Amino acid sequence: MTQSEQLTAWLNSAYSMEKSLIQVLENHAQDAQDHPEVRARVEQHLEETRHHAELVAQCLERLDEKPSATKALVGNVTGMFQGASTGMYHDEIVKNFLSDYAAEQFEIACYRSLVAAAEELGQPEIARTCEDILAEEQAMAQWLAEHIPEVTRMMLQQEARA
């Protein structure tokens, strides 16, 4: 595999990752219907995630490639299962926060790697696009980290009242 093919493969993986997270975030926004601030932030990140998928597709187009339909399909199926996996628990909002925080950390690592690869291969536009996405992923991770204690306490208080 050439270096350019490797970058294409990594971008396809990022595209699939973003597409799978759309379904997850849609479910998590629904789960947060009784928590307006949480729902609003998840919905904001859902829109960012949709935009990230579009941006990654544009990066692939810069390389004269298209997003892998197979990877996108697998990502969508995976997203449906991930999104449904916390729905059966009474503490789903806490579990959603924890899984979303973990997902954000993985995305941050992926985009850092993509920035380095794009820079190394003389693709400054792709590097800038990935840096922009990275900044939004970092902002969401920071928001989640700041709100994990609050959401945990809120869940415990709900349990105490039940």
Secondary structure, DSSP 8 states (H G I E B T S, - for coil): --HHHHHHHHHHHHHHHHHHHHHHHHHHHHHTTT-HHHHHHHHHHHHHHHHHHHHHHHHHHHTT----HHHHHHHHHHHHHHHHHTTTSTTHHHHHHHHHHHHHHHHHHHHHHHHHHHHHTT-HHHHHHHHHHHHHHHHHHHHHHHHHHHHHHHHHHHHHH-
